Amino acid sequence: MKAQLKLHKHNIPIRLVINNMNAPTYKIAKHLEGILNKHLTLNNHYNVNNSTNLVTDLTKLKLKQNHKLLTYDIKDLHVNIPTDETLTITKSMLLNSNDTQHNR
């Protein structure tokens, strides 16, 4: 476990970070990610991988005077993802992908 200071927040709170890369669930998730990536194409146009990617994307924006940039501090988003709905959507996408590949 390590601590990261949140310098942008009042009173500089600490965020605890735990490295789970050696956990069995991490390894299973990475394996499953590889399988899903072979069969699904996700059009994630609005994802940011890191701060460097964000800066690059922001410099390409053509902003007008009346545009506003909003940011959201999302806390623990992953624990709020509905499991049943996620599995249903994933199954549907895999079935659609399978139909598309067979119809080529």
VEXDREN-2710 file (C-alpha; in Angstrom, 1 decimal):
% VEXDREN-2710
k/r/px/py/pz
1/MET/0.0/0.0/0.0
2/LYS/1.2/3.5/-0.7
3/ALA/-0.2/6.9/-0.2
4/GLN/-0.8/9.7/-2.7
5/LEU/-1.3/13.3/-1.6
6/LYS/-4.2/15.0/-3.3
7/LEU/-2.5/18.4/-3.7
8/HIS/-5.5/19.9/-5.5
9/LYS/-7.8/19.4/-2.5
10/HIS/-8.2/21.5/0.6
11/ASN/-6.1/20.2/3.6
12/ILE/-4.3/17.9/1.1
13/PRO/-6.0/14.6/2.0
14/ILE/-4.3/11.3/1.4
15/ARG/-5.5/8.6/-1.1
16/LEU/-4.4/5.1/-0.2
17/VAL/-3.4/3.1/-3.3
18/ILE/-3.2/-0.7/-3.2
19/ASN/-1.3/-2.6/-5.9
20/ASN/-3.5/-5.6/-6.7
21/MET/-1.5/-6.8/-9.7
22/ASN/-0.5/-10.0/-8.0
23/ALA/-4.0/-10.8/-6.8
24/PRO/-5.8/-13.8/-8.5
25/THR/-8.8/-11.6/-9.5
26/TYR/-6.5/-9.2/-11.3
27/LYS/-5.0/-12.0/-13.3
28/ILE/-8.4/-13.4/-14.2
29/ALA/-9.6/-9.9/-15.2
30/LYS/-6.7/-9.4/-17.5
31/HIS/-7.2/-12.8/-19.1
32/LEU/-10.9/-12.0/-19.6
33/GLU/-10.1/-8.6/-21.0
34/GLY/-7.9/-10.3/-23.6
35/ILE/-10.7/-12.7/-24.6
36/LEU/-13.3/-9.9/-24.8
37/ASN/-11.0/-7.6/-26.8
38/LYS/-10.6/-10.4/-29.5
39/HIS/-14.4/-10.6/-30.0
40/LEU/-15.7/-7.1/-29.2
41/THR/-14.9/-3.7/-30.6
42/LEU/-15.8/-0.8/-28.3
43/ASN/-16.0/2.6/-29.7
44/ASN/-14.7/4.6/-26.7
45/HIS/-14.3/8.0/-28.1
46/TYR/-14.4/9.8/-24.8
47/ASN/-12.0/7.8/-22.7
48/VAL/-8.8/9.3/-21.3
49/ASN/-5.9/6.9/-20.6
50/ASN/-3.6/9.3/-18.7
51/SER/-2.9/13.0/-18.1
52/THR/-0.6/13.2/-21.1
53/ASN/-3.4/11.8/-23.3
54/LEU/-5.8/14.3/-21.8
55/VAL/-3.5/17.2/-22.6
56/THR/-3.1/16.1/-26.2
57/ASP/-6.8/15.7/-26.6
58/LEU/-7.6/19.1/-25.1
59/THR/-5.1/20.9/-27.3
60/LYS/-6.9/19.6/-30.3
61/LEU/-10.3/20.9/-29.2
62/LYS/-11.7/23.9/-31.1
63/LEU/-13.4/25.8/-28.4
64/LYS/-15.6/28.9/-28.8
65/GLN/-16.0/31.7/-26.3
66/ASN/-19.3/30.3/-24.9
67/HIS/-18.0/26.7/-24.4
68/LYS/-17.4/25.4/-20.9
69/LEU/-15.2/22.6/-19.7
70/LEU/-16.7/20.5/-16.9
71/THR/-14.9/17.9/-14.8
72/TYR/-16.4/15.4/-12.4
73/ASP/-14.7/13.8/-9.4
74/ILE/-16.1/10.4/-9.5
75/LYS/-15.5/8.4/-6.4
76/ASP/-15.4/4.6/-6.4
77/LEU/-17.2/4.4/-9.8
78/HIS/-16.4/0.7/-10.3
79/VAL/-18.3/-0.5/-7.2
80/ASN/-21.5/1.2/-8.6
81/ILE/-21.5/-0.7/-11.9
82/PRO/-24.6/-3.0/-11.9
83/THR/-23.2/-6.5/-12.4
84/ASP/-26.3/-8.2/-13.9
85/GLU/-26.9/-5.4/-16.4
86/THR/-23.2/-5.4/-17.4
87/LEU/-23.3/-9.2/-18.0
88/THR/-26.5/-8.8/-20.0
89/ILE/-25.0/-6.1/-22.2
90/THR/-21.7/-8.0/-22.7
91/LYS/-23.6/-11.2/-23.7
92/SER/-25.7/-9.2/-26.1
93/MET/-22.7/-7.6/-27.7
94/LEU/-20.9/-10.9/-28.0
95/LEU/-23.9/-12.5/-29.7
96/ASN/-24.2/-9.6/-32.1
97/SER/-20.5/-9.8/-32.8
98/ASN/-20.8/-13.5/-33.5
99/ASP/-23.7/-12.9/-35.9
100/THR/-21.8/-10.2/-37.7
101/GLN/-18.7/-12.4/-38.1
102/HIS/-20.7/-15.3/-39.5
103/ASN/-22.5/-13.1/-42.0
104/ARG/-19.3/-11.8/-43.6
END
